[in-house]
Amino acid sequence: MHLSPDEIIYWQCGAVKLNATLAFTWALMAALAVGSKLITRRLSTGLERSRWQNLLEIIVSAIEKQVRDVGLAHPRRYLAFLGTLFLFIASSSLCTVFPGFKPPTGSLSTTVALAVCVFVAVPLFGIWRLGVLKYLASYMEPTFIMLPFNIISEVSRTLALAVRLFGNMMSGEMIVGILLTITPFVFPVVLTVLGLLTGMVQAYIFSVLAAVYIAAATHVHNPKHEAASPGLTTVAH
């Protein structure tokens, strides 16, 4: 049993190697890209819409509501980033039902990369929303003494995101692998189903935490008031 998909090497030439993490990461990204293209290729803006489009709009509306409840007044600005994070992590967990598939999130390198994406996105959204000077000044609130503590907070929460996701995803696969060797087949199957549910929960938690960090960086404390502001409404349109 492999503890990480990094240990499965498909091809190697000197220091360059293709492991299961890279292979399944790119395969999953390609599947998501092709799937999104196929799903959205025939969207209608008229009154008559297909059942699939209605279902898609319900899902997107639910995600927007969740992002708005977190504290982001204009969820569509962040929907692409947060939705992509959720879909990648959730799909990585759901695809474990296919024999031979190794979830990329079972590798620490993948979870670190996802956490770094959040680490980079938070200041970018903050600068986009507040401007460079005002965003940098937020690190010294309420006093300049807080500057090193705020920087440490940025780094530590990035590490926490990576380690939390990696630990939860890897532990479930390890438990199922161990039980397959010592218990009947039915019991590991039940745990596999529970593992799929756990993967969806982890995708949700990771995305919500990313939304919370972005909301804190953009200092949106009263989204209803901001949404009612005519100036911001004009910019949004």
C-alpha positions in Angstrom: 0.0 0.0 0.0 1.3 3.4 -1.0 1.0 6.2 1.6 1.0 8.9 -1.1 0.5 8.9 -4.9 3.9 10.6 -5.1 5.4 7.1 -4.5 3.9 5.7 -7.7 6.2 6.4 -10.6 5.0 5.9 -14.1 8.0 7.3 -16.0 11.4 8.7 -15.0 14.3 10.2 -16.9 17.0 11.3 -14.5 15.7 13.8 -12.1 12.5 14.2 -14.1 9.7 11.9 -13.1 6.0 11.4 -13.8 4.2 10.2 -10.7 0.6 9.4 -10.0 0.0 12.8 -8.4 1.0 14.7 -11.6 -0.8 12.2 -13.9 -4.1 12.2 -12.0 -4.0 16.0 -11.3 -3.7 16.8 -15.0 -6.3 14.1 -16.0 -8.7 15.5 -13.4 -8.2 19.1 -14.6 -8.7 18.1 -18.2 -11.9 16.2 -17.3 -13.2 19.3 -15.4 -12.4 21.6 -18.3 -14.0 19.4 -20.9 -17.0 18.7 -18.7 -17.6 22.4 -18.0 -17.4 23.1 -21.7 -19.9 20.4 -22.6 -22.3 21.5 -19.8 -22.3 25.1 -20.7 -22.2 24.9 -24.5 -26.0 25.2 -25.0 -27.1 27.6 -22.3 -30.2 29.6 -23.0 -31.1 33.1 -21.9 -34.8 32.8 -22.9 -37.7 31.6 -21.0 -37.4 28.0 -22.2 -34.5 26.2 -20.5 -33.5 22.6 -20.3 -33.7 20.7 -17.0 -29.9 20.5 -16.9 -29.6 24.3 -17.1 -32.2 24.7 -14.4 -30.3 22.3 -12.2 -27.0 24.1 -13.0 -28.5 27.5 -12.1 -29.9 26.1 -8.8 -26.4 24.9 -7.9 -24.7 28.1 -8.9 -27.3 30.2 -7.0 -26.8 28.0 -3.9 -23.0 28.6 -4.1 -23.5 32.3 -4.5 -25.8 32.4 -1.5 -23.2 30.6 0.6 -20.4 32.9 -0.5 -22.6 35.9 0.3 -23.5 34.5 3.7 -19.7 34.2 4.5 -19.4 38.0 4.0 -18.6 38.6 0.4 -21.2 41.1 -1.0 -20.6 40.4 -4.7 -20.1 36.6 -4.8 -19.8 36.4 -8.6 -16.5 38.2 -8.4 -15.1 35.2 -6.4 -17.3 32.4 -7.8 -14.7 31.2 -10.4 -11.9 30.8 -7.9 -13.9 29.4 -5.0 -16.0 27.1 -7.3 -12.9 25.7 -9.0 -11.3 24.9 -5.6 -14.5 23.1 -4.5 -15.0 21.2 -7.8 -11.3 20.0 -7.9 -11.3 18.7 -4.3 -14.8 17.2 -4.5 -14.1 15.5 -7.8 -10.8 14.2 -6.5 -12.7 12.5 -3.7 -15.6 11.3 -5.9 -13.3 9.8 -8.5 -11.9 7.3 -6.0 -14.8 5.0 -6.9 -13.0 4.3 -10.2 -10.5 1.4 -9.8 -6.9 2.5 -10.0 -7.6 6.2 -9.4 -5.4 7.8 -6.8 -6.7 11.2 -5.5 -4.2 14.0 -6.0 -5.3 15.4 -2.6 -3.7 12.4 -1.0 -0.4 14.1 -1.7 1.0 16.8 0.5 2.4 18.6 -2.6 -1.1 19.0 -4.0 -2.7 20.3 -0.8 0.2 22.7 -0.4 -0.3 23.9 -3.9 -4.1 24.5 -3.2 -3.2 26.3 0.0 -0.7 28.5 -1.9 -3.4 29.4 -4.4 -5.5 30.7 -1.5 -2.4 32.4 0.0 -1.8 34.3 -3.3 -5.5 34.9 -4.0 -6.3 36.6 -0.7 -3.9 39.6 -1.1 -4.8 39.9 -4.8 -8.5 40.1 -4.1 -7.7 42.5 -1.2 -5.6 44.8 -3.4 -8.3 44.6 -6.1 -11.0 45.6 -3.6 -9.1 48.1 -1.4 -6.0 49.3 -3.4 -2.4 48.5 -2.6 -1.8 51.1 0.1 -5.0 50.5 2.0 -4.6 46.7 1.9 -1.0 46.9 3.2 -2.1 49.3 5.9 -4.6 46.6 7.1 -1.6 44.6 8.3 -0.9 47.3 10.9 -4.4 47.5 12.3 -5.2 48.4 15.0 -1.5 49.3 15.6 1.8 48.8 13.8 2.9 46.3 16.5 0.5 43.8 14.9 2.4 43.7 11.7 4.6 40.6 12.4 1.7 38.8 14.0 -0.5 39.4 11.0 2.2 38.1 8.7 2.7 35.0 10.8 -1.1 34.5 10.7 -1.1 34.6 6.9 1.6 31.9 6.7 0.3 29.7 9.5 -3.2 29.5 8.2 -1.8 28.5 4.8 0.1 25.6 6.4 -3.0 24.7 8.4 -5.1 24.5 5.2 -2.6 22.2 3.5 -2.0 19.9 6.4 -5.8 19.7 7.4 -6.8 18.7 3.8 -3.9 16.3 3.4 -4.4 14.5 6.7 -8.2 14.1 6.3 -7.9 12.8 2.7 -5.0 10.5 3.2 -6.2 9.0 6.5 -9.5 7.8 5.0 -7.7 6.0 2.2 -5.2 4.4 4.6 -8.0 3.2 6.9 -9.8 1.5 4.0 -6.6 -0.1 2.8 -5.8 -1.5 6.2 -9.3 -2.8 6.7 -9.2 -4.6 3.3 -6.4 -6.8 4.6 -8.0 -7.7 7.9 -11.8 -7.5 7.6 -14.5 -8.7 5.2 -15.1 -6.8 2.0 -18.4 -5.3 3.0 -17.1 -3.2 5.9 -14.4 -1.4 3.8 -17.0 -0.6 1.2 -19.2 1.1 3.8 -16.2 3.1 4.9 -15.4 4.0 1.3 -18.9 5.5 1.0 -18.3 7.4 4.2 -15.0 8.5 2.8 -16.7 10.0 -0.2 -19.0 12.0 2.1 -15.9 13.1 4.1 -14.3 14.3 0.9 -17.3 16.4 0.0 -17.2 17.9 3.5 -13.5 18.7 3.2 -14.1 20.4 -0.2 -16.8 22.5 1.4 -14.7 23.4 4.4 -11.7 24.3 2.3 -13.8 26.6 0.0 -15.6 28.2 2.9 -12.3 28.9 4.7 -10.9 30.5 1.5 -14.0 32.7 1.2 -13.6 33.7 4.9 -10.0 34.7 4.4 -10.9 36.7 1.2 -13.7 38.4 3.1 -11.3 39.4 5.9 -8.8 40.7 3.4 -11.4 42.8 1.6 -13.0 44.1 4.9 -16.5 43.5 3.8 -18.3 43.6 7.1 -21.8 44.7 6.0 -22.5 43.1 2.6 -26.2 44.2 2.6 -25.2 47.8 3.0 -22.5 47.5 0.3 -24.8 45.8 -2.1 -27.3 48.7 -1.7 -24.7 51.3 -2.5 -25.4 52.8 -5.9 -21.8 53.4 -6.7 -20.8 49.8 -6.1 -23.8 48.6 -8.0 -22.8 50.7 -11.0 -19.3 49.3 -10.9 -20.6 45.8 -10.6 -22.7 46.2 -13.7 
